[in-house]
Amino acid sequence: MAQKGQWFCIRDEALKNSGKALNENSLQELALRYVTRYATTRHKLKSYLFRKLRERDWADDRPAEVDAMVERFVELGYVDDALFAKNKAASLANRGYGKRRVTQALYQAGISEGDDQQALALSDAKKWDAAQTYARKKSIGPYADQLADQDKSRKQLQAFLRAGHDFDIASRFVFARPGEEIEPEQ
């Protein structure tokens, strides 16, 4: 049994010896398996491949050309950052998250500024629907059973802001009475 703190060393050794050292073909097979299984970005694919190289070492004399392999996958259409960004934005908006939260998720996925334009436009277009979804899921404002007290309203407003919504939209939902019909701004 491993002592406290030894687990990390044992795990690292197990990962290091988890398979044969990689060569160009085996690295490409790993990359193909990854892109067929997951929707991904350039950044995520590079991170995955570099992690696999750390875990299993490199067998060839010349260095691994991860960047060239990723760019080849982009040219073949296996990786499309703009499409990933658009799908991520739509998914987050449908779950009730606002533009700031979408921007944060795209940044974490490694989406560059040019590839996020359609996603951010989609997020802007769906901001009212996303706020309504969030309010309905959390029983806030017009979807609440009873009017919230001042402390609860403050917490609901903070939660709305953490979900990436603008203060104006968040406050309109939080301070609405239960059952009240809120019209979107024109």
Backbone as JSON Lines, residues from 0, in Angstrom:
{"i":0,"aa":"M","n":[0.84,-1.18,0.0],"ca":[0.0,0.0,0.0],"c":[0.89,1.24,0.0]}
{"i":1,"aa":"A","n":[0.54,2.2,-0.79],"ca":[1.33,3.42,-0.91],"c":[1.11,4.31,0.3]}
{"i":2,"aa":"Q","n":[2.17,4.93,0.75],"ca":[2.09,5.87,1.85],"c":[1.51,7.18,1.35]}
{"i":3,"aa":"K","n":[1.08,8.0,2.27],"ca":[0.51,9.29,1.91],"c":[1.57,10.11,1.17]}
{"i":4,"aa":"G","n":[1.2,10.64,0.01],"ca":[2.13,11.44,-0.78],"c":[2.89,10.63,-1.82]}
{"i":5,"aa":"Q","n":[2.97,9.32,-1.65],"ca":[3.67,8.48,-2.62],"c":[2.79,8.17,-3.83]}
{"i":6,"aa":"W","n":[1.52,8.39,-3.71],"ca":[0.59,8.05,-4.78],"c":[0.96,8.75,-6.08]}
{"i":7,"aa":"F","n":[1.37,10.03,-5.99],"ca":[1.7,10.78,-7.2],"c":[2.9,10.17,-7.9]}
{"i":8,"aa":"C","n":[3.91,9.76,-7.17],"ca":[5.09,9.14,-7.78],"c":[4.73,7.83,-8.44]}
{"i":9,"aa":"I","n":[3.91,7.03,-7.77],"ca":[3.5,5.75,-8.33],"c":[2.68,5.96,-9.59]}
{"i":10,"aa":"R","n":[1.78,6.92,-9.56],"ca":[0.95,7.2,-10.72],"c":[1.8,7.67,-11.89]}
{"i":11,"aa":"D","n":[2.75,8.57,-11.65],"ca":[3.61,9.06,-12.71],"c":[4.43,7.93,-13.33]}
{"i":12,"aa":"E","n":[4.94,7.03,-12.5],"ca":[5.71,5.9,-13.02],"c":[4.8,4.97,-13.83]}
{"i":13,"aa":"A","n":[3.58,4.77,-13.37],"ca":[2.65,3.9,-14.09],"c":[2.31,4.5,-15.45]}
{"i":14,"aa":"L","n":[2.11,5.82,-15.5],"ca":[1.82,6.47,-16.76],"c":[3.03,6.42,-17.69]}
{"i":15,"aa":"K","n":[4.2,6.61,-17.13],"ca":[5.41,6.62,-17.93],"c":[5.63,5.26,-18.58]}
{"i":16,"aa":"N","n":[5.24,4.21,-17.91],"ca":[5.45,2.85,-18.42],"c":[4.15,2.23,-18.94]}
{"i":17,"aa":"S","n":[3.18,3.07,-19.32],"ca":[1.87,2.55,-19.7],"c":[1.83,1.99,-21.11]}
{"i":18,"aa":"G","n":[2.89,2.06,-21.86],"ca":[2.9,1.54,-23.21],"c":[4.24,1.76,-23.85]}
{"i":19,"aa":"K","n":[4.34,1.33,-25.07],"ca":[5.59,1.51,-25.79],"c":[5.79,2.98,-26.11]}
{"i":20,"aa":"A","n":[7.03,3.34,-26.33],"ca":[7.35,4.71,-26.73],"c":[6.69,5.0,-28.08]}
{"i":21,"aa":"L","n":[6.31,6.23,-28.27],"ca":[5.58,6.62,-29.47],"c":[6.53,6.9,-30.63]}
{"i":22,"aa":"N","n":[6.04,6.64,-31.84],"ca":[6.72,7.07,-33.05],"c":[5.71,7.88,-33.86]}
{"i":23,"aa":"E","n":[6.09,8.27,-35.06],"ca":[5.21,9.11,-35.88],"c":[3.86,8.45,-36.15]}
{"i":24,"aa":"N","n":[3.86,7.18,-36.48],"ca":[2.6,6.48,-36.79],"c":[1.71,6.32,-35.56]}
{"i":25,"aa":"S","n":[2.3,5.92,-34.45],"ca":[1.47,5.71,-33.25],"c":[0.93,7.04,-32.72]}
{"i":26,"aa":"L","n":[1.71,8.11,-32.87],"ca":[1.22,9.43,-32.45],"c":[0.06,9.87,-33.33]}
{"i":27,"aa":"Q","n":[0.17,9.6,-34.63],"ca":[-0.91,9.96,-35.54],"c":[-2.16,9.12,-35.26]}
{"i":28,"aa":"E","n":[-1.99,7.85,-34.92],"ca":[-3.14,7.01,-34.57],"c":[-3.84,7.53,-33.31]}
{"i":29,"aa":"L","n":[-3.05,7.96,-32.33],"ca":[-3.65,8.55,-31.13],"c":[-4.44,9.81,-31.47]}
{"i":30,"aa":"A","n":[-3.86,10.64,-32.32],"ca":[-4.53,11.88,-32.72],"c":[-5.81,11.59,-33.47]}
{"i":31,"aa":"L","n":[-5.78,10.63,-34.38],"ca":[-6.99,10.26,-35.12],"c":[-8.08,9.73,-34.19]}
{"i":32,"aa":"R","n":[-7.69,8.88,-33.27],"ca":[-8.66,8.35,-32.31],"c":[-9.28,9.47,-31.48]}
{"i":33,"aa":"Y","n":[-8.46,10.44,-31.1],"ca":[-8.95,11.55,-30.28],"c":[-9.94,12.42,-31.05]}
{"i":34,"aa":"V","n":[-9.61,12.78,-32.3],"ca":[-10.52,13.66,-33.05],"c":[-11.78,12.96,-33.5]}
{"i":35,"aa":"T","n":[-11.74,11.62,-33.64],"ca":[-12.98,10.93,-33.98],"c":[-13.88,10.77,-32.78]}
{"i":36,"aa":"R","n":[-13.31,10.79,-31.61],"ca":[-14.09,10.58,-30.39],"c":[-14.63,11.89,-29.8]}
{"i":37,"aa":"Y","n":[-13.86,12.97,-29.91],"ca":[-14.23,14.23,-29.26],"c":[-14.23,15.39,-30.25]}
{"i":38,"aa":"A","n":[-15.17,16.31,-30.07],"ca":[-15.09,17.6,-30.77],"c":[-13.96,18.36,-30.09]}
{"i":39,"aa":"T","n":[-13.03,18.86,-30.88],"ca":[-11.85,19.45,-30.27],"c":[-11.36,20.67,-31.03]}
{"i":40,"aa":"T","n":[-10.38,21.32,-30.45],"ca":[-9.75,22.49,-31.05],"c":[-8.27,22.19,-31.27]}
{"i":41,"aa":"R","n":[-7.62,23.1,-31.97],"ca":[-6.16,22.96,-32.17],"c":[-5.46,22.86,-30.82]}
{"i":42,"aa":"H","n":[-5.81,23.76,-29.94],"ca":[-5.16,23.83,-28.63],"c":[-5.35,22.53,-27.84]}
{"i":43,"aa":"K","n":[-6.56,22.03,-27.81],"ca":[-6.84,20.8,-27.05],"c":[-6.11,19.6,-27.65]}
{"i":44,"aa":"L","n":[-6.07,19.52,-28.98],"ca":[-5.37,18.41,-29.63],"c":[-3.88,18.46,-29.35]}
{"i":45,"aa":"K","n":[-3.3,19.66,-29.42],"ca":[-1.87,19.81,-29.1],"c":[-1.6,19.41,-27.66]}
{"i":46,"aa":"S","n":[-2.42,19.86,-26.75],"ca":[-2.24,19.52,-25.34],"c":[-2.31,18.02,-25.13]}
{"i":47,"aa":"Y","n":[-3.27,17.39,-25.78],"ca":[-3.42,15.94,-25.66],"c":[-2.18,15.22,-26.17]}
{"i":48,"aa":"L","n":[-1.71,15.62,-27.33],"ca":[-0.54,14.94,-27.92],"c":[0.72,15.16,-27.09]}
{"i":49,"aa":"F","n":[0.91,16.37,-26.59],"ca":[2.09,16.62,-25.74],"c":[1.99,15.83,-24.43]}
{"i":50,"aa":"R","n":[0.79,15.68,-23.91],"ca":[0.62,14.88,-22.69],"c":[0.97,13.42,-22.97]}
{"i":51,"aa":"K","n":[0.53,12.9,-24.11],"ca":[0.86,11.52,-24.47],"c":[2.37,11.35,-24.66]}
{"i":52,"aa":"L","n":[3.03,12.36,-25.22],"ca":[4.48,12.28,-25.37],"c":[5.18,12.28,-24.01]}
{"i":53,"aa":"R","n":[4.66,13.05,-23.07],"ca":[5.24,13.04,-21.72],"c":[5.04,11.7,-21.04]}
{"i":54,"aa":"E","n":[3.87,11.11,-21.24],"ca":[3.54,9.85,-20.58],"c":[4.3,8.67,-21.16]}
{"i":55,"aa":"R","n":[4.52,8.67,-22.47],"ca":[5.04,7.46,-23.11],"c":[6.38,7.65,-23.81]}
{"i":56,"aa":"D","n":[6.95,8.81,-23.79],"ca":[8.25,9.08,-24.43],"c":[8.16,9.03,-25.95]}
{"i":57,"aa":"W","n":[9.28,9.37,-26.59],"ca":[9.38,9.46,-28.04],"c":[10.48,8.53,-28.51]}
{"i":58,"aa":"A","n":[10.19,7.68,-29.49],"ca":[11.13,6.65,-29.92],"c":[12.04,7.09,-31.06]}
{"i":59,"aa":"D","n":[11.61,8.01,-31.9],"ca":[12.39,8.42,-33.07],"c":[13.55,9.33,-32.7]}
{"i":60,"aa":"D","n":[14.52,9.42,-33.64],"ca":[15.67,10.29,-33.43],"c":[15.31,11.75,-33.63]}
{"i":61,"aa":"R","n":[14.48,12.03,-34.62],"ca":[14.07,13.42,-34.86],"c":[12.89,13.76,-33.94]}
{"i":62,"aa":"P","n":[12.74,15.03,-33.58],"ca":[11.67,15.4,-32.64],"c":[10.28,15.23,-33.25]}
{"i":63,"aa":"A","n":[9.31,15.08,-32.38],"ca":[7.91,14.94,-32.82],"c":[7.42,16.25,-33.39]}
{"i":64,"aa":"E","n":[6.75,16.18,-34.51],"ca":[6.23,17.38,-35.18],"c":[4.74,17.51,-34.89]}
{"i":65,"aa":"V","n":[4.43,17.84,-33.67],"ca":[3.04,17.93,-33.23],"c":[2.32,19.07,-33.93]}
{"i":66,"aa":"D","n":[2.97,20.23,-34.04],"ca":[2.32,21.37,-34.69],"c":[1.96,21.07,-36.13]}
{"i":67,"aa":"A","n":[2.88,20.43,-36.86],"ca":[2.62,20.09,-38.26],"c":[1.47,19.09,-38.36]}
{"i":68,"aa":"M","n":[1.42,18.14,-37.43],"ca":[0.34,17.14,-37.45],"c":[-1.01,17.8,-37.18]}
{"i":69,"aa":"V","n":[-1.04,18.71,-36.23],"ca":[-2.3,19.41,-35.92],"c":[-2.74,20.25,-37.11]}
{"i":70,"aa":"E","n":[-1.82,20.95,-37.75],"ca":[-2.18,21.76,-38.91],"c":[-2.68,20.88,-40.07]}
{"i":71,"aa":"R","n":[-2.1,19.69,-40.22],"ca":[-2.56,18.76,-41.25],"c":[-4.0,18.33,-40.95]}
{"i":72,"aa":"F","n":[-4.31,18.1,-39.69],"ca":[-5.67,17.72,-39.3],"c":[-6.65,18.87,-39.56]}
{"i":73,"aa":"V","n":[-6.19,20.1,-39.38],"ca":[-7.03,21.26,-39.66],"c":[-7.31,21.34,-41.16]}
{"i":74,"aa":"E","n":[-6.27,21.15,-41.98],"ca":[-6.44,21.19,-43.43],"c":[-7.4,20.1,-43.91]}
{"i":75,"aa":"L","n":[-7.35,18.94,-43.29],"ca":[-8.23,17.84,-43.67],"c":[-9.66,18.03,-43.15]}
{"i":76,"aa":"G","n":[-9.86,18.99,-42.26],"ca":[-11.19,19.27,-41.73],"c":[-11.54,18.46,-40.49]}
{"i":77,"aa":"Y","n":[-10.59,17.76,-39.93],"ca":[-10.85,16.99,-38.71],"c":[-11.0,17.9,-37.5]}
{"i":78,"aa":"V","n":[-10.33,19.05,-37.54],"ca":[-10.39,20.02,-36.45],"c":[-10.84,21.35,-37.05]}
{"i":79,"aa":"D","n":[-11.9,21.92,-36.49],"ca":[-12.43,23.2,-36.96],"c":[-12.76,24.05,-35.73]}
{"i":80,"aa":"D","n":[-11.87,25.0,-35.43],"ca":[-12.05,25.83,-34.24],"c":[-13.31,26.69,-34.31]}
{"i":81,"aa":"A","n":[-13.62,27.23,-35.48],"ca":[-14.81,28.09,-35.61],"c":[-16.09,27.3,-35.37]}
{"i":82,"aa":"L","n":[-16.16,26.1,-35.91],"ca":[-17.35,25.26,-35.71],"c":[-17.46,24.83,-34.25]}
{"i":83,"aa":"F","n":[-16.33,24.48,-33.64],"ca":[-16.32,24.12,-32.22],"c":[-16.84,25.3,-31.39]}
{"i":84,"aa":"A","n":[-16.35,26.5,-31.69],"ca":[-16.76,27.7,-30.94],"c":[-18.25,27.95,-31.09]}
{"i":85,"aa":"K","n":[-18.75,27.82,-32.3],"ca":[-20.19,28.05,-32.55],"c":[-21.04,27.03,-31.79]}
{"i":86,"aa":"N","n":[-20.64,25.77,-31.83],"ca":[-21.39,24.73,-31.11],"c":[-21.32,24.92,-29.61]}
{"i":87,"aa":"K","n":[-20.16,25.31,-29.1],"ca":[-20.0,25.54,-27.67],"c":[-20.87,26.72,-27.22]}
{"i":88,"aa":"A","n":[-20.88,27.79,-28.02],"ca":[-21.7,28.95,-27.68],"c":[-23.19,28.59,-27.68]}
{"i":89,"aa":"A","n":[-23.62,27.83,-28.67],"ca":[-25.03,27.43,-28.73],"c":[-25.38,26.55,-27.55]}
{"i":90,"aa":"S","n":[-24.5,25.64,-27.21],"ca":[-24.75,24.74,-26.08],"c":[-24.86,25.51,-24.76]}
{"i":91,"aa":"L","n":[-23.94,26.42,-24.54],"ca":[-23.96,27.2,-23.29],"c":[-25.18,28.13,-23.24]}
{"i":92,"aa":"A","n":[-25.52,28.74,-24.37],"ca":[-26.7,29.62,-24.39],"c":[-27.97,28.81,-24.12]}
{"i":93,"aa":"N","n":[-28.06,27.63,-24.68],"ca":[-29.24,26.78,-24.44],"c":[-29.34,26.32,-22.99]}
{"i":94,"aa":"R","n":[-28.2,26.28,-22.3],"ca":[-28.19,25.91,-20.89],"c":[-28.38,27.12,-19.98]}
{"i":95,"aa":"G","n":[-28.46,28.33,-20.56],"ca":[-28.77,29.51,-19.77],"c":[-27.58,30.38,-19.42]}
{"i":96,"aa":"Y","n":[-26.45,30.21,-20.08],"ca":[-25.26,31.01,-19.76],"c":[-25.14,32.19,-20.72]}
{"i":97,"aa":"G","n":[-24.6,33.29,-20.2],"ca":[-24.46,34.52,-20.96],"c":[-23.16,34.63,-21.72]}
{"i":98,"aa":"K","n":[-23.0,35.79,-22.37],"ca":[-21.86,36.0,-23.27],"c":[-20.51,35.94,-22.56]}
{"i":99,"aa":"R","n":[-20.42,36.5,-21.37],"ca":[-19.13,36.47,-20.66],"c":[-18.72,35.04,-20.34]}
{"i":100,"aa":"R","n":[-19.66,34.22,-19.98],"ca":[-19.35,32.81,-19.68],"c":[-18.95,32.08,-20.96]}
{"i":101,"aa":"V","n":[-19.59,32.4,-22.08],"ca":[-19.22,31.81,-23.37],"c":[-17.81,32.23,-23.75]}
{"i":102,"aa":"T","n":[-17.51,33.5,-23.58],"ca":[-16.16,34.0,-23.89],"c":[-15.12,33.28,-23.06]}
{"i":103,"aa":"Q","n":[-15.4,33.08,-21.8],"ca":[-14.47,32.38,-20.91],"c":[-14.27,30.93,-21.36]}
{"i":104,"aa":"A","n":[-15.33,30.25,-21.74],"ca":[-15.22,28.86,-22.19],"c":[-14.42,28.77,-23.49]}
{"i":105,"aa":"L","n":[-14.62,29.73,-24.39],"ca":[-13.87,29.72,-25.64],"c":[-12.39,30.0,-25.4]}
{"i":106,"aa":"Y","n":[-12.1,30.87,-24.46],"ca":[-10.7,31.15,-24.11],"c":[-10.04,29.9,-23.54]}
{"i":107,"aa":"Q","n":[-10.74,29.2,-22.67],"ca":[-10.19,28.0,-22.07],"c":[-9.97,26.89,-23.1]}
{"i":108,"aa":"A","n":[-10.79,26.88,-24.15],"ca":[-10.64,25.88,-25.2],"c":[-9.54,26.26,-26.19]}
{"i":109,"aa":"G","n":[-8.98,27.46,-26.05],"ca":[-7.9,27.89,-26.93],"c":[-8.37,28.44,-28.26]}
{"i":110,"aa":"I","n":[-9.58,28.96,-28.32],"ca":[-10.11,29.52,-29.56],"c":[-9.49,30.9,-29.78]}
{"i":111,"aa":"S","n":[-8.97,31.15,-30.98],"ca":[-8.37,32.45,-31.27],"c":[-9.45,33.47,-31.6]}
{"i":112,"aa":"E","n":[-9.06,34.74,-31.64],"ca":[-10.04,35.81,-31.83],"c":[-10.78,35.72,-33.15]}
{"i":113,"aa":"G","n":[-10.14,35.31,-34.2],"ca":[-10.81,35.23,-35.5],"c":[-11.85,34.15,-35.57]}
{"i":114,"aa":"D","n":[-11.64,33.07,-34.83],"ca":[-12.55,31.93,-34.89],"c":[-13.76,32.06,-33.97]}
{"i":115,"aa":"D","n":[-13.77,33.07,-33.11],"ca":[-14.87,33.2,-32.15],"c":[-15.94,34.19,-32.55]}
{"i":116,"aa":"Q","n":[-15.83,34.81,-33.71],"ca":[-16.76,35.87,-34.11],"c":[-18.2,35.36,-34.24]}
{"i":117,"aa":"Q","n":[-18.4,34.27,-34.95],"ca":[-19.76,33.73,-35.11],"c":[-20.33,33.26,-33.78]}
{"i":118,"aa":"A","n":[-19.49,32.7,-32.96],"ca":[-19.95,32.19,-31.67],"c":[-20.41,33.34,-30.78]}
{"i":119,"aa":"L","n":[-19.65,34.42,-30.75],"ca":[-20.03,35.57,-29.92],"c":[-21.27,36.26,-30.48]}
{"i":120,"aa":"A","n":[-21.4,36.31,-31.81],"ca":[-22.61,36.88,-32.41],"c":[-23.84,36.03,-32.05]}
{"i":121,"aa":"L","n":[-23.68,34.73,-32.07],"ca":[-24.76,33.82,-31.68],"c":[-25.13,34.03,-30.21]}
{"i":122,"aa":"S","n":[-24.12,34.19,-29.38],"ca":[-24.35,34.42,-27.96],"c":[-25.1,35.74,-27.73]}
{"i":123,"aa":"D","n":[-24.74,36.77,-28.49],"ca":[-25.46,38.04,-28.39],"c":[-26.92,37.89,-28.82]}
{"i":124,"aa":"A","n":[-27.13,37.15,-29.89],"ca":[-28.49,36.97,-30.41],"c":[-29.37,36.2,-29.45]}
{"i":125,"aa":"K","n":[-28.78,35.28,-28.68],"ca":[-29.56,34.44,-27.77],"c":[-29.5,34.9,-26.32]}
{"i":126,"aa":"K","n":[-29.03,36.12,-26.07],"ca":[-28.82,36.52,-24.67],"c":[-30.12,36.58,-23.88]}
{"i":127,"aa":"W","n":[-31.2,37.01,-24.49],"ca":[-32.47,37.09,-23.76],"c":[-33.02,35.69,-23.47]}
{"i":128,"aa":"D","n":[-32.97,34.82,-24.47],"ca":[-33.45,33.46,-24.27],"c":[-32.61,32.73,-23.22]}
{"i":129,"aa":"A","n":[-31.28,32.97,-23.23],"ca":[-30.4,32.33,-22.24],"c":[-30.74,32.83,-20.84]}
{"i":130,"aa":"A","n":[-31.01,34.11,-20.7],"ca":[-31.37,34.66,-19.38],"c":[-32.69,34.08,-18.9]}
{"i":131,"aa":"Q","n":[-33.65,33.94,-19.81],"ca":[-34.93,33.34,-19.44],"c":[-34.74,31.89,-19.0]}
{"i":132,"aa":"T","n":[-33.92,31.16,-19.72],"ca":[-33.65,29.76,-19.37],"c":[-33.0,29.68,-18.0]}
{"i":133,"aa":"Y","n":[-32.05,30.55,-17.75],"ca":[-31.36,30.53,-16.46],"c":[-32.33,30.85,-15.32]}
{"i":134,"aa":"A","n":[-33.15,31.88,-15.52],"ca":[-34.13,32.26,-14.49],"c":[-35.13,31.14,-14.23]}
{"i":135,"aa":"R","n":[-35.56,30.47,-15.29],"ca":[-36.52,29.37,-15.14],"c":[-35.88,28.19,-14.4]}
{"i":136,"aa":"K","n":[-34.63,27.85,-14.76],"ca":[-33.95,26.72,-14.12],"c":[-33.7,26.97,-12.63]}
{"i":137,"aa":"K","n":[-33.4,28.22,-12.28],"ca":[-33.06,28.56,-10.9],"c":[-34.25,29.12,-10.12]}
{"i":138,"aa":"S","n":[-35.44,29.17,-10.74],"ca":[-36.65,29.71,-10.1],"c":[-36.4,31.12,-9.57]}
{"i":139,"aa":"I","n":[-35.99,31.98,-10.45],"ca":[-35.68,33.37,-10.1],"c":[-36.74,34.28,-10.71]}
{"i":140,"aa":"G","n":[-37.1,35.32,-9.96],"ca":[-37.99,36.37,-10.45],"c":[-39.34,35.87,-10.88]}
{"i":141,"aa":"P","n":[-39.68,35.99,-12.17],"ca":[-41.02,35.6,-12.62],"c":[-41.28,34.1,-12.5]}
{"i":142,"aa":"Y","n":[-40.25,33.32,-12.33],"ca":[-40.41,31.87,-12.22],"c":[-40.35,31.38,-10.77]}
{"i":143,"aa":"A","n":[-40.27,32.3,-9.82],"ca":[-40.22,31.95,-8.4],"c":[-41.63,31.73,-7.87]}
{"i":144,"aa":"D","n":[-41.71,31.02,-6.75],"ca":[-43.0,30.79,-6.11],"c":[-43.44,32.0,-5.29]}
{"i":145,"aa":"Q","n":[-42.47,32.69,-4.7],"ca":[-42.77,33.86,-3.89],"c":[-41.68,34.91,-4.08]}
{"i":146,"aa":"L","n":[-41.98,36.13,-3.72],"ca":[-41.04,37.24,-3.86],"c":[-39.86,37.02,-2.91]}
{"i":147,"aa":"A","n":[-38.66,37.16,-3.44],"ca":[-37.45,36.92,-2.65],"c":[-37.15,38.12,-1.76]}
{"i":148,"aa":"D","n":[-36.59,37.86,-0.57],"ca":[-36.18,38.95,0.3],"c":[-34.9,39.59,-0.26]}
{"i":149,"aa":"Q","n":[-34.44,40.64,0.39],"ca":[-33.32,41.42,-0.13],"c":[-32.03,40.58,-0.2]}
{"i":150,"aa":"D","n":[-31.76,39.78,0.81],"ca":[-30.54,38.97,0.83],"c":[-30.58,37.91,-0.27]}
{"i":151,"aa":"K","n":[-31.71,37.27,-0.43],"ca":[-31.83,36.24,-1.47],"c":[-31.74,36.87,-2.86]}
{"i":152,"aa":"S","n":[-32.33,38.05,-3.03],"ca":[-32.26,38.74,-4.32],"c":[-30.82,39.1,-4.66]}
{"i":153,"aa":"R","n":[-30.06,39.52,-3.67],"ca":[-28.65,39.86,-3.9],"c":[-27.87,38.62,-4.35]}
{"i":154,"aa":"K","n":[-28.13,37.49,-3.7],"ca":[-27.45,36.25,-4.07],"c":[-27.87,35.79,-5.46]}
{"i":155,"aa":"Q","n":[-29.14,35.94,-5.79],"ca":[-29.61,35.56,-7.12],"c":[-28.97,36.45,-8.2]}
{"i":156,"aa":"L","n":[-28.85,37.73,-7.9],"ca":[-28.22,38.65,-8.84],"c":[-26.75,38.27,-9.06]}
{"i":157,"aa":"Q","n":[-26.05,37.93,-7.98],"ca":[-24.66,37.51,-8.11],"c":[-24.55,36.23,-8.93]}
{"i":158,"aa":"A","n":[-25.45,35.3,-8.72],"ca":[-25.44,34.05,-9.48],"c":[-25.69,34.33,-10.97]}
{"i":159,"aa":"F","n":[-26.6,35.23,-11.24],"ca":[-26.89,35.61,-12.62],"c":[-25.64,36.2,-13.27]}
{"i":160,"aa":"L","n":[-24.94,37.05,-12.55],"ca":[-23.73,37.67,-13.1],"c":[-22.62,36.64,-13.29]}
{"i":161,"aa":"R","n":[-22.5,35.7,-12.36],"ca":[-21.5,34.63,-12.53],"c":[-21.81,33.75,-13.73]}
{"i":162,"aa":"A","n":[-23.08,33.65,-14.08],"ca":[-23.47,32.86,-15.25],"c":[-23.18,33.61,-16.54]}
{"i":163,"aa":"G","n":[-22.65,34.83,-16.45],"ca":[-22.21,35.56,-17.63],"c":[-23.19,36.54,-18.23]}
{"i":164,"aa":"H","n":[-24.26,36.87,-17.51],"ca":[-25.26,37.79,-18.04],"c":[-24.93,39.23,-17.67]}
{"i":165,"aa":"D","n":[-25.43,40.15,-18.48],"ca":[-25.27,41.58,-18.21],"c":[-26.08,41.96,-16.97]}
{"i":166,"aa":"F","n":[-25.64,43.02,-16.3],"ca":[-26.31,43.47,-15.09],"c":[-27.76,43.9,-15.38]}
{"i":167,"aa":"D","n":[-27.97,44.59,-16.51],"ca":[-29.31,45.08,-16.84],"c":[-30.31,43.93,-16.98]}
{"i":168,"aa":"I","n":[-29.93,42.93,-17.73],"ca":[-30.83,41.78,-17.93],"c":[-31.02,41.02,-16.62]}
{"i":169,"aa":"A","n":[-29.92,40.81,-15.91],"ca":[-30.0,40.06,-14.65],"c":[-30.92,40.75,-13.66]}
{"i":170,"aa":"S","n":[-30.78,42.06,-13.52],"ca":[-31.6,42.79,-12.55],"c":[-33.08,42.79,-12.95]}
{"i":171,"aa":"R","n":[-33.36,42.82,-14.24],"ca":[-34.76,42.77,-14.67],"c":[-35.41,41.45,-14.26]}
{"i":172,"aa":"F","n":[-34.68,40.36,-14.35],"ca":[-35.25,39.07,-13.96],"c":[-35.3,38.92,-12.44]}
{"i":173,"aa":"V","n":[-34.23,39.29,-11.77],"ca":[-34.15,39.07,-10.32],"c":[-35.21,39.88,-9.58]}
{"i":174,"aa":"F","n":[-35.43,41.11,-10.0],"ca":[-36.35,42.0,-9.28],"c":[-37.78,41.96,-9.82]}
{"i":175,"aa":"A","n":[-38.07,41.04,-10.73],"ca":[-39.44,40.89,-11.23],"c":[-40.26,40.11,-10.2]}
{"i":176,"aa":"R","n":[-41.53,40.38,-10.18],"ca":[-42.43,39.67,-9.28],"c":[-42.77,38.3,-9.86]}
{"i":177,"aa":"P","n":[-43.08,37.34,-9.0],"ca":[-43.46,36.01,-9.51],"c":[-44.65,36.1,-10.46]}
{"i":178,"aa":"G","n":[-44.52,35.47,-11.61],"ca":[-45.59,35.47,-12.61],"c":[-45.58,36.67,-13.53]}
{"i":179,"aa":"E","n":[-44.76,37.65,-13.25],"ca":[-44.72,38.87,-14.08],"c":[-44.14,38.55,-15.46]}
{"i":180,"aa":"E","n":[-44.71,39.17,-16.47],"ca":[-44.24,38.97,-17.85],"c":[-43.17,40.03,-18.14]}
{"i":181,"aa":"I","n":[-41.98,39.58,-18.51],"ca":[-40.89,40.5,-18.8],"c":[-40.68,40.51,-20.31]}
{"i":182,"aa":"E","n":[-40.71,41.71,-20.88],"ca":[-40.52,41.87,-22.31],"c":[-39.05,42.17,-22.6]}
{"i":183,"aa":"P","n":[-38.51,41.59,-23.65],"ca":[-37.11,41.89,-24.01],"c":[-36.97,43.33,-24.5]}
{"i":184,"aa":"E","n":[-35.78,43.89,-24.26],"ca":[-35.51,45.25,-24.73],"c":[-35.36,45.23,-26.25]}
{"i":185,"aa":"Q","n":[-35.8,46.26,-26.86],"ca":[-35.69,46.36,-28.32],"c":[-34.41,46.99,-28.74]}
